[in-house]
Amino acid sequence: MGSHGENGFATLAVEVPCCGVGTSLDVLDYDWPCGFARFEIAIWNPERDWFGEEELAAIGDALGHPVRQVRAHI
């Protein structure tokens, strides 16, 4: 979204980083917060609140890459 927005959305065509498939930004189903990922760490029925900023930073430091938390109700 960021790189397309810088150009005024001249095109909506995009290759999604999660699987490398070509698609269009207007056909994606956004449900906030959302993200594209090459892998996931799934925690089922955590029985706790969201991770705090310090916890997310510690996880990101351990992985060597920033992380985003996306919760889903399945």
Rosetta constraint file for C-alpha pairs under 8 A:
AtomPair CA 1 CA 5 HARMONIC 5.86 0.50
AtomPair CA 1 CA 25 HARMONIC 7.94 0.50
AtomPair CA 2 CA 6 HARMONIC 6.32 0.50
AtomPair CA 3 CA 7 HARMONIC 6.99 0.50
AtomPair CA 4 CA 8 HARMONIC 6.55 0.50
AtomPair CA 4 CA 9 HARMONIC 5.00 0.50
AtomPair CA 4 CA 10 HARMONIC 7.32 0.50
AtomPair CA 4 CA 11 HARMONIC 7.28 0.50
AtomPair CA 4 CA 12 HARMONIC 7.33 0.50
AtomPair CA 5 CA 9 HARMONIC 5.20 0.50
AtomPair CA 12 CA 24 HARMONIC 5.16 0.50
AtomPair CA 12 CA 25 HARMONIC 5.18 0.50
AtomPair CA 12 CA 26 HARMONIC 6.86 0.50
AtomPair CA 13 CA 22 HARMONIC 7.11 0.50
AtomPair CA 13 CA 23 HARMONIC 5.86 0.50
AtomPair CA 13 CA 24 HARMONIC 4.47 0.50
AtomPair CA 13 CA 25 HARMONIC 6.48 0.50
AtomPair CA 14 CA 22 HARMONIC 5.71 0.50
AtomPair CA 14 CA 23 HARMONIC 5.55 0.50
AtomPair CA 14 CA 24 HARMONIC 5.70 0.50
AtomPair CA 14 CA 25 HARMONIC 6.73 0.50
AtomPair CA 15 CA 20 HARMONIC 5.54 0.50
AtomPair CA 15 CA 21 HARMONIC 5.40 0.50
AtomPair CA 15 CA 22 HARMONIC 4.29 0.50
AtomPair CA 15 CA 23 HARMONIC 6.21 0.50
AtomPair CA 16 CA 20 HARMONIC 5.23 0.50
AtomPair CA 16 CA 21 HARMONIC 5.73 0.50
AtomPair CA 16 CA 22 HARMONIC 6.46 0.50
AtomPair CA 16 CA 23 HARMONIC 7.28 0.50
AtomPair CA 16 CA 36 HARMONIC 7.29 0.50
AtomPair CA 17 CA 21 HARMONIC 7.85 0.50
AtomPair CA 17 CA 36 HARMONIC 6.48 0.50
AtomPair CA 17 CA 37 HARMONIC 6.86 0.50
AtomPair CA 17 CA 38 HARMONIC 6.98 0.50
AtomPair CA 18 CA 36 HARMONIC 5.40 0.50
AtomPair CA 18 CA 37 HARMONIC 4.74 0.50
AtomPair CA 18 CA 38 HARMONIC 4.57 0.50
AtomPair CA 18 CA 39 HARMONIC 7.76 0.50
AtomPair CA 19 CA 38 HARMONIC 7.05 0.50
AtomPair CA 23 CA 27 HARMONIC 7.56 0.50
AtomPair CA 24 CA 28 HARMONIC 7.03 0.50
AtomPair CA 30 CA 34 HARMONIC 6.57 0.50
AtomPair CA 33 CA 69 HARMONIC 7.99 0.50
AtomPair CA 33 CA 70 HARMONIC 5.85 0.50
AtomPair CA 33 CA 71 HARMONIC 7.85 0.50
AtomPair CA 34 CA 70 HARMONIC 6.14 0.50
AtomPair CA 35 CA 68 HARMONIC 7.64 0.50
AtomPair CA 35 CA 70 HARMONIC 7.37 0.50
AtomPair CA 50 CA 69 HARMONIC 7.88 0.50
AtomPair CA 51 CA 55 HARMONIC 5.87 0.50
AtomPair CA 51 CA 56 HARMONIC 6.31 0.50
AtomPair CA 51 CA 69 HARMONIC 7.60 0.50
AtomPair CA 52 CA 56 HARMONIC 6.24 0.50
AtomPair CA 53 CA 57 HARMONIC 6.08 0.50
AtomPair CA 54 CA 58 HARMONIC 6.17 0.50
AtomPair CA 55 CA 59 HARMONIC 6.24 0.50
AtomPair CA 56 CA 60 HARMONIC 6.07 0.50
AtomPair CA 56 CA 66 HARMONIC 7.94 0.50
AtomPair CA 56 CA 67 HARMONIC 6.53 0.50
AtomPair CA 56 CA 68 HARMONIC 7.50 0.50
AtomPair CA 56 CA 69 HARMONIC 7.85 0.50
AtomPair CA 57 CA 61 HARMONIC 6.04 0.50
AtomPair CA 57 CA 66 HARMONIC 7.03 0.50
AtomPair CA 57 CA 67 HARMONIC 7.61 0.50
AtomPair CA 58 CA 62 HARMONIC 6.21 0.50
AtomPair CA 59 CA 63 HARMONIC 6.25 0.50
AtomPair CA 59 CA 66 HARMONIC 7.96 0.50
AtomPair CA 59 CA 67 HARMONIC 7.28 0.50
AtomPair CA 60 CA 64 HARMONIC 5.77 0.50
AtomPair CA 60 CA 65 HARMONIC 5.07 0.50
AtomPair CA 60 CA 66 HARMONIC 4.50 0.50
AtomPair CA 60 CA 67 HARMONIC 5.37 0.50
AtomPair CA 61 CA 65 HARMONIC 6.50 0.50
AtomPair CA 61 CA 66 HARMONIC 7.21 0.50
